[in-house]
Amino acid sequence: MFEIFVKKVNSDIVIKWLFSKVTIPISDIVAISTDDTYGGKEKQAIRLGMPYGTTDRVVIITKENMYILFTTNYVSIQKKLNAYINSF
């Protein structure tokens, strides 16, 4: 219900959460990692998801922005993102 959804559409990655929708060109993605801090290390990052204490964080670093995805299903999201990038 409050989970983040990630899918590939053409040469973009679309991230949906509640009423938010973010489109990131795959060619702009520099790195994907995890973050073990509560609110994320980067103060200027775009945050999606509910930042509960038990929530894990997936970080997407692009050429212009950083995105922090708060999710309880970080392994699945990270695998999807890596597969989308590697298939590009």
Residue frames as qw, qx, qy, qz and C-alpha x, y, z in Angstrom:
[[0.000, 0.885, 0.465, 0.000, 0.00, 0.00, 0.00],
 [0.119, -0.967, 0.127, 0.186, 2.74, 2.49, 0.92],
 [0.763, -0.195, 0.422, 0.449, 5.50, 0.61, -0.88],
 [0.109, 0.693, -0.374, -0.606, 7.67, 2.13, -3.60],
 [0.837, 0.369, 0.403, 0.032, 7.22, 0.77, -7.13],
 [0.119, -0.647, 0.518, 0.546, 10.10, 0.76, -9.63],
 [0.783, 0.374, 0.491, 0.079, 9.83, -0.13, -13.31],
 [0.304, -0.276, 0.486, 0.771, 11.67, 0.44, -16.57],
 [0.504, 0.742, 0.395, -0.199, 9.89, 2.37, -19.31],
 [0.609, 0.768, -0.081, 0.179, 11.90, 2.63, -22.53],
 [0.625, 0.327, -0.373, 0.602, 15.25, 4.14, -21.48],
 [0.219, -0.569, 0.281, -0.741, 13.99, 5.55, -18.17],
 [0.325, -0.215, -0.857, 0.336, 13.38, 4.27, -14.67],
 [0.377, -0.540, -0.188, -0.729, 10.05, 5.33, -13.20],
 [0.251, -0.094, -0.791, 0.550, 9.66, 5.38, -9.43],
 [0.413, -0.532, -0.327, -0.663, 6.18, 5.72, -7.94],
 [0.293, -0.205, -0.759, 0.545, 5.23, 6.26, -4.32],
 [0.116, 0.606, 0.552, -0.561, 1.78, 7.43, -3.23],
 [0.427, 0.848, 0.287, -0.128, 1.06, 10.44, -5.49],
 [0.118, -0.792, 0.445, 0.400, 4.71, 11.03, -6.43],
 [0.891, 0.362, 0.226, 0.159, 6.23, 9.93, -9.72],
 [0.193, -0.791, 0.433, 0.386, 9.92, 10.37, -10.56],
 [0.877, 0.465, 0.080, 0.088, 11.42, 9.58, -13.95],
 [0.367, -0.731, 0.473, 0.327, 15.19, 9.08, -14.16],
 [0.714, 0.592, -0.342, -0.153, 16.99, 8.46, -17.47],
 [0.959, -0.209, 0.064, 0.180, 19.08, 5.31, -17.12],
 [0.667, 0.483, -0.089, 0.560, 21.99, 7.03, -18.85],
 [0.096, -0.793, 0.201, -0.567, 22.12, 9.61, -16.00],
 [0.836, -0.537, 0.033, -0.105, 22.55, 7.01, -13.22],
 [0.216, 0.727, -0.615, 0.217, 26.07, 6.95, -11.81],
 [0.214, 0.176, -0.907, 0.317, 25.67, 4.48, -8.92],
 [0.716, -0.441, -0.263, -0.473, 23.19, 2.54, -6.81],
 [0.331, 0.211, -0.775, 0.495, 23.96, 1.70, -3.18],
 [0.524, -0.645, -0.555, -0.043, 22.44, 1.40, 0.26],
 [0.022, 0.587, -0.305, 0.749, 22.61, 3.86, 3.15],
 [0.551, -0.306, -0.740, 0.236, 22.64, 2.79, 6.79],
 [0.050, -0.014, -0.356, 0.933, 21.90, 6.21, 8.31],
 [0.205, 0.503, 0.727, -0.420, 18.40, 7.12, 9.50],
 [0.343, 0.797, 0.239, -0.436, 17.70, 10.08, 7.22],
 [0.748, 0.562, 0.142, 0.323, 20.36, 9.58, 4.58],
 [0.606, -0.318, 0.026, 0.729, 23.84, 11.07, 4.47],
 [0.228, 0.237, 0.344, 0.879, 23.11, 13.55, 1.68],
 [0.076, 0.455, 0.480, -0.747, 21.10, 16.55, 2.91],
 [0.321, 0.407, -0.215, -0.827, 20.02, 17.67, -0.57],
 [0.036, 0.027, 0.960, 0.275, 18.70, 14.26, -1.66],
 [0.596, -0.101, -0.243, -0.758, 15.19, 13.67, -2.95],
 [0.179, -0.108, 0.912, -0.354, 13.49, 11.29, -0.52],
 [0.654, -0.068, -0.415, -0.629, 10.71, 8.84, -1.37],
 [0.655, -0.174, -0.733, 0.053, 9.03, 6.47, 1.07],
 [0.587, -0.758, -0.079, -0.273, 8.33, 6.37, 4.79],
 [0.368, 0.558, -0.605, 0.432, 11.51, 6.84, 6.87],
 [0.825, -0.525, -0.045, -0.206, 10.78, 4.42, 9.72],
 [0.348, -0.725, 0.592, -0.042, 13.61, 3.30, 11.97],
 [0.710, -0.104, 0.692, 0.077, 13.48, -0.25, 10.57],
 [0.686, 0.704, 0.146, -0.110, 13.30, 0.86, 6.96],
 [0.673, -0.169, 0.373, 0.616, 16.27, 0.29, 4.68],
 [0.218, 0.850, -0.031, -0.478, 17.46, 2.88, 2.20],
 [0.725, 0.278, 0.419, 0.470, 18.42, 2.49, -1.45],
 [0.074, -0.769, 0.103, 0.626, 20.42, 5.41, -2.84],
 [0.671, 0.536, 0.379, 0.343, 20.40, 6.32, -6.53],
 [0.259, -0.653, 0.162, 0.692, 23.13, 8.75, -7.53],
 [0.606, 0.674, 0.364, 0.214, 22.64, 10.50, -10.86],
 [0.515, 0.317, 0.063, 0.794, 24.64, 13.15, -12.67],
 [0.069, -0.540, -0.049, -0.837, 22.45, 15.91, -11.17],
 [0.608, -0.504, 0.113, -0.604, 20.58, 14.54, -8.14],
 [0.143, 0.147, -0.944, 0.260, 20.60, 11.94, -5.41],
 [0.689, -0.293, -0.263, -0.608, 17.50, 9.93, -4.54],
 [0.074, -0.197, 0.887, -0.411, 16.93, 8.03, -1.30],
 [0.656, -0.197, -0.505, -0.526, 14.24, 5.35, -1.40],
 [0.337, -0.278, 0.711, -0.550, 12.95, 4.30, 2.03],
 [0.772, 0.056, -0.439, -0.457, 11.67, 0.75, 1.70],
 [0.712, -0.369, 0.548, -0.238, 11.27, -2.52, 3.54],
 [0.905, 0.271, 0.320, 0.069, 12.05, -4.40, 0.32],
 [0.004, 0.861, -0.368, -0.350, 15.45, -2.93, -0.52],
 [0.471, -0.242, 0.785, 0.320, 16.97, -6.15, -1.91],
 [0.517, 0.532, 0.661, 0.113, 14.26, -6.49, -4.55],
 [0.235, 0.954, 0.099, -0.158, 14.39, -2.83, -5.54],
 [0.224, -0.743, 0.526, 0.347, 18.19, -2.81, -5.70],
 [0.530, -0.003, 0.794, 0.297, 18.20, -5.97, -7.87],
 [0.459, 0.740, 0.490, 0.023, 15.61, -4.46, -10.23],
 [0.078, 0.958, -0.129, -0.243, 17.56, -1.23, -10.57],
 [0.344, -0.541, 0.680, 0.355, 20.83, -3.04, -11.23],
 [0.555, 0.267, 0.757, 0.219, 19.14, -5.28, -13.82],
 [0.364, 0.877, 0.302, -0.083, 17.62, -2.26, -15.58],
 [0.064, -0.881, 0.360, 0.300, 21.00, -0.50, -15.70],
 [0.439, -0.336, 0.775, 0.307, 22.86, -3.60, -16.91],
 [0.544, 0.443, 0.699, 0.140, 20.31, -4.22, -19.68],
 [0.234, 0.913, 0.103, -0.318, 20.69, -0.68, -21.01]]
